[in-house]
Amino acid sequence: MAENAIKDILRDVLLHTNKLGIFEKVKISGTDKETVIETVDDDKTVIVKGVTKSPVADFADATIGLRRMDVLSGFLDVFDDENDTVKVVKEKRNGVESPSEIEFIREDGTDANYRFMLADIINQQLKEIKFKGATFDIEITPTAKNLKDLGTFERILGGANGESTFSPRTEDGNLYFYVGDAGGDRTKILVNEAPGGKLTHEFKWPLKIVLNILQLPSEKTTLSLNAKGLLQIEVDSGMGVYTYLLPSKGQ
C-alpha cells in the first residue's frame, strides 16, 4: 500500500473509533482478502466490527493493536505533507515477520515512531467479536432533519438531566424517539413516517453516543432496530464499512 494510502486508512480507522471517545484500544487483523477492525468499550455499550473495502497489504496475515490512539492521531497530523514518509515497519518475532510500528520521517530528518500492541497482547485484551447477524424489524436512513432534531433535544435534555437515553417506538404507523422519562422533562421526536415495522417495548439507548455515531462523515449511514432490543448502525465511510452494535439498556 502506498504511503499516503496507509495514512488515509489509519485516519479512517481513528475517525470511526478513537474520535468517538469511548474506546481504549482497537484490533486490526488481516488476510490477503480483507482487513478487519474490531473494538468494544469497557461497558460493552458499543461493539464495532469494520471491514475495509480493499485489503491493506501491510496488515495481511497479521494482527496488531492500537492504543494511545491520540498519539497516533497527533503524528498523522504533524507528518501530513505529501513529501513526508509514513510507513509500516516489520520485525521478526518467533521466526515470523509482523508489523511492529509506524515510522514517520520528514524531509528535514525529524522523525517519530508509533508502536503497535503485539498480537498476543491485543488478542488477550480484546477477544474476537463474533456476530452471527440478526433480523431487523425497522431499517432507516437518518435524514439531516433527524440529526438536527436529535442534536437539539440532546443538548436541551442532556444538559439539564445529565446523559439522556432514548426509546424508539412506533405509534400510528410512525417511528418516534422518546427522550426523557414520564413524570419529568421529555420529548417525542418524529423520525420516520413509514418505518415498515413495529416497536412497542421501551428499550433504551444512550442518545449522545448514538448521535455521535450517526454524525460520523459517511457515504451512507443506516440505522436498524429489532423488537428484541438490538440497535445497529452501519456507516459506509468510502474506505470501509463500520458496523456498530448496541444492545439495549432494556426497561
C-alpha positions as CSV (number, residue, x, y, z in Angstrom):
1,M,0.0,0.0,0.0
2,A,1.3,3.5,-0.9
3,E,2.4,5.7,2.0
4,N,-0.5,8.2,1.5
5,A,-2.9,5.3,1.4
6,I,-1.7,3.9,4.8
7,K,-2.2,7.4,6.2
8,D,-5.7,7.6,4.9
9,I,-6.7,4.2,6.2
10,L,-5.3,4.9,9.7
11,R,-7.1,8.2,9.8
12,D,-10.3,6.4,8.7
13,V,-9.9,3.9,11.5
14,L,-9.3,6.5,14.1
15,L,-12.2,8.7,13.0
16,H,-14.6,5.8,13.4
17,T,-13.2,4.5,16.7
18,N,-11.0,6.8,18.7
19,K,-12.8,10.0,17.8
20,L,-16.0,8.7,19.5
21,G,-14.1,9.0,22.8
22,I,-15.3,5.7,24.3
23,F,-12.7,3.1,23.0
24,E,-9.4,2.4,24.7
25,K,-7.9,0.1,22.1
26,V,-8.6,-1.3,18.6
27,K,-7.6,-4.6,17.0
28,I,-6.7,-4.7,13.3
29,S,-6.3,-8.2,11.7
30,G,-5.9,-9.0,8.0
31,T,-5.5,-11.6,5.3
32,D,-4.8,-11.0,1.6
33,K,-8.5,-10.7,1.1
34,E,-9.8,-8.5,3.8
35,T,-8.8,-6.2,6.7
36,V,-11.0,-6.2,9.8
37,I,-11.2,-3.6,12.5
38,E,-12.7,-4.5,15.9
39,T,-13.3,-2.8,19.3
40,V,-15.7,-2.6,22.2
41,D,-15.9,-0.1,25.0
42,D,-15.3,-1.1,28.6
43,D,-19.0,-1.2,29.5
44,K,-19.9,-3.2,26.3
45,T,-22.3,-0.4,25.3
46,V,-21.0,-0.3,21.7
47,I,-19.4,-3.2,19.8
48,V,-17.7,-2.3,16.5
49,K,-16.7,-4.5,13.6
50,G,-15.4,-2.8,10.4
51,V,-14.1,-4.1,7.1
52,T,-12.0,-2.1,4.7
53,K,-13.2,-2.1,1.1
54,S,-9.8,-3.1,-0.1
55,P,-7.4,-5.3,1.9
56,V,-4.5,-3.4,3.5
57,A,-1.3,-5.2,2.3
58,D,0.7,-4.0,5.3
59,F,-1.7,-5.9,7.6
60,A,-2.1,-9.1,5.6
61,D,-1.7,-12.3,7.7
62,A,-1.1,-10.2,10.8
63,T,-2.8,-8.9,13.9
64,I,-1.9,-5.6,15.6
65,G,-3.4,-3.5,18.3
66,L,-3.8,0.3,18.6
67,R,-3.7,2.1,21.9
68,R,-2.6,5.6,22.9
69,M,-4.5,6.5,19.8
70,D,-4.3,10.2,20.4
71,V,-0.5,9.8,19.9
72,L,-1.0,8.2,16.5
73,S,-3.6,10.8,15.5
74,G,-1.1,13.6,16.5
75,F,1.7,12.0,14.5
76,L,-0.6,11.8,11.4
77,D,-1.5,15.4,11.8
78,V,2.2,16.5,12.1
79,F,3.6,14.4,9.3
80,D,0.9,15.5,6.8
81,D,3.0,16.9,4.0
82,E,3.0,14.8,0.8
83,N,6.7,14.6,1.0
84,D,6.7,13.1,4.5
85,T,7.4,9.4,4.7
86,V,4.9,7.3,6.6
87,K,5.4,3.5,6.5
88,V,4.7,0.3,8.4
89,V,7.9,-1.2,9.8
90,K,8.0,-5.0,10.4
91,E,10.1,-7.1,12.8
92,K,10.8,-10.8,13.2
93,R,9.3,-12.3,16.3
94,N,9.4,-16.1,16.9
95,G,10.6,-16.5,13.3
96,V,7.6,-14.6,11.9
97,E,7.8,-11.1,10.4
98,S,5.0,-8.9,11.6
99,P,4.1,-5.2,11.7
100,S,5.7,-3.6,14.8
101,E,5.3,0.1,14.3
102,I,4.6,3.1,12.1
103,E,7.6,5.2,11.2
104,F,7.2,8.9,10.3
105,I,10.0,10.8,8.7
106,R,10.1,14.4,7.5
107,E,12.5,15.7,4.7
108,D,14.5,17.6,7.3
109,G,15.2,14.5,9.3
110,T,12.6,15.0,12.0
111,D,11.0,11.6,12.8
112,A,8.6,9.8,15.1
113,N,7.6,6.2,15.8
114,Y,4.3,4.8,16.9
115,R,4.5,1.3,18.4
116,F,1.7,-1.3,17.8
117,M,0.5,-3.6,20.5
118,L,1.7,-7.2,19.9
119,A,-0.8,-9.7,18.6
120,D,-0.9,-11.9,21.6
121,I,-1.5,-8.9,23.9
122,I,-4.3,-7.4,21.9
123,N,-5.9,-10.8,21.4
124,Q,-5.9,-11.4,25.1
125,Q,-7.3,-7.9,25.9
126,L,-9.8,-7.7,23.1
127,K,-11.3,-11.0,22.2
128,E,-12.6,-11.7,18.7
129,I,-16.0,-10.2,18.2
130,K,-18.4,-12.8,16.8
131,F,-21.7,-11.7,15.5
132,K,-23.9,-14.1,13.5
133,G,-26.2,-11.5,12.3
134,A,-29.8,-10.5,13.3
135,T,-33.1,-9.9,11.7
136,F,-34.3,-6.3,12.0
137,D,-37.8,-5.0,12.1
138,I,-37.0,-1.4,11.1
139,E,-34.3,-0.1,8.8
140,I,-34.0,3.7,8.0
141,T,-31.5,6.2,6.6
142,P,-31.5,9.1,9.1
143,T,-32.0,12.5,7.5
144,A,-30.3,15.8,8.2
145,K,-33.6,16.9,9.9
146,N,-33.4,13.8,12.1
147,L,-29.9,14.6,13.2
148,K,-30.7,18.3,13.8
149,D,-33.7,17.4,15.9
150,L,-31.9,14.7,17.9
151,G,-28.9,17.1,18.5
152,T,-31.2,19.9,19.6
153,F,-33.1,17.9,22.2
154,E,-30.0,16.1,23.4
155,R,-28.4,19.4,24.2
156,I,-31.6,20.6,25.9
157,L,-32.4,17.5,27.9
158,G,-28.8,16.1,28.2
159,G,-27.6,19.4,29.7
160,A,-30.4,19.6,32.2
161,N,-30.7,16.0,33.2
162,G,-27.2,14.5,32.5
163,E,-26.8,11.9,29.8
164,S,-30.1,11.3,28.2
165,T,-31.4,7.9,26.9
166,F,-34.0,7.5,24.2
167,S,-36.6,4.8,23.4
168,P,-37.6,4.1,19.8
169,R,-41.3,3.2,19.5
170,T,-43.9,3.1,16.8
171,E,-47.2,4.8,17.1
172,D,-49.9,5.1,14.5
173,G,-47.5,3.7,11.9
174,N,-44.8,6.3,12.7
175,L,-41.4,5.9,14.3
176,Y,-40.7,8.2,17.2
177,F,-37.7,8.6,19.6
178,Y,-38.9,9.2,23.1
179,V,-36.4,11.2,25.2
180,G,-36.8,11.6,28.9
181,D,-39.0,9.8,31.4
182,A,-42.7,10.1,32.2
183,G,-43.2,12.4,35.1
184,G,-40.2,14.5,34.1
185,D,-38.9,16.7,31.2
186,R,-39.4,14.8,27.9
187,T,-40.0,15.0,24.2
188,K,-41.3,12.7,21.4
189,I,-39.4,13.2,18.1
190,L,-40.8,12.0,14.8
191,V,-38.1,10.1,13.0
192,N,-39.9,8.3,10.1
193,E,-43.4,8.3,8.9
194,A,-43.4,4.8,7.4
195,P,-40.8,2.6,9.1
196,G,-42.3,-0.7,7.9
197,G,-42.2,-2.4,11.3
198,K,-43.4,-2.2,14.9
199,L,-41.6,-1.4,18.1
200,T,-43.6,-1.3,21.3
201,H,-41.2,-2.3,24.1
202,E,-39.4,0.6,25.9
203,F,-35.8,-0.4,25.2
204,K,-33.4,2.4,25.9
205,W,-30.1,3.5,24.4
206,P,-27.7,6.4,25.2
207,L,-28.7,9.3,22.9
208,K,-25.3,11.1,22.9
209,I,-23.4,8.0,21.8
210,V,-25.9,7.1,19.1
211,L,-26.0,10.6,17.8
212,N,-22.2,10.8,17.7
213,I,-22.1,7.7,15.5
214,L,-24.9,8.9,13.3
215,Q,-23.0,12.2,12.7
216,L,-19.8,10.5,11.5
217,P,-18.9,11.5,7.9
218,S,-20.1,8.8,5.6
219,E,-21.3,8.0,2.1
220,K,-24.3,6.2,3.6
221,T,-25.5,5.5,7.2
222,T,-28.2,3.0,8.0
223,L,-29.9,2.6,11.4
224,S,-31.6,-0.7,12.1
225,L,-33.7,-1.8,15.1
226,N,-35.4,-5.0,16.2
227,A,-38.0,-5.8,18.7
228,K,-35.5,-7.9,20.7
229,G,-33.6,-4.8,21.8
230,L,-30.7,-4.6,19.3
231,L,-29.8,-1.4,17.5
232,Q,-27.3,-1.4,14.6
233,I,-25.7,1.5,12.8
234,E,-23.8,0.8,9.6
235,V,-21.5,3.5,8.4
236,D,-20.0,3.4,4.9
237,S,-17.0,5.7,5.1
238,G,-16.0,5.2,1.5
239,M,-12.9,3.3,2.6
240,G,-14.6,0.8,4.8
241,V,-17.9,-0.3,6.3
242,Y,-18.2,0.0,10.1
243,T,-21.0,-1.8,11.9
244,Y,-21.8,-0.5,15.4
245,L,-23.9,-2.9,17.6
246,L,-25.6,-1.5,20.7
247,P,-27.5,-4.0,22.9
248,S,-30.3,-2.1,24.7
249,K,-30.3,-0.9,28.3
250,G,-33.8,-2.6,28.5
251,Q,-36.6,-1.3,30.6
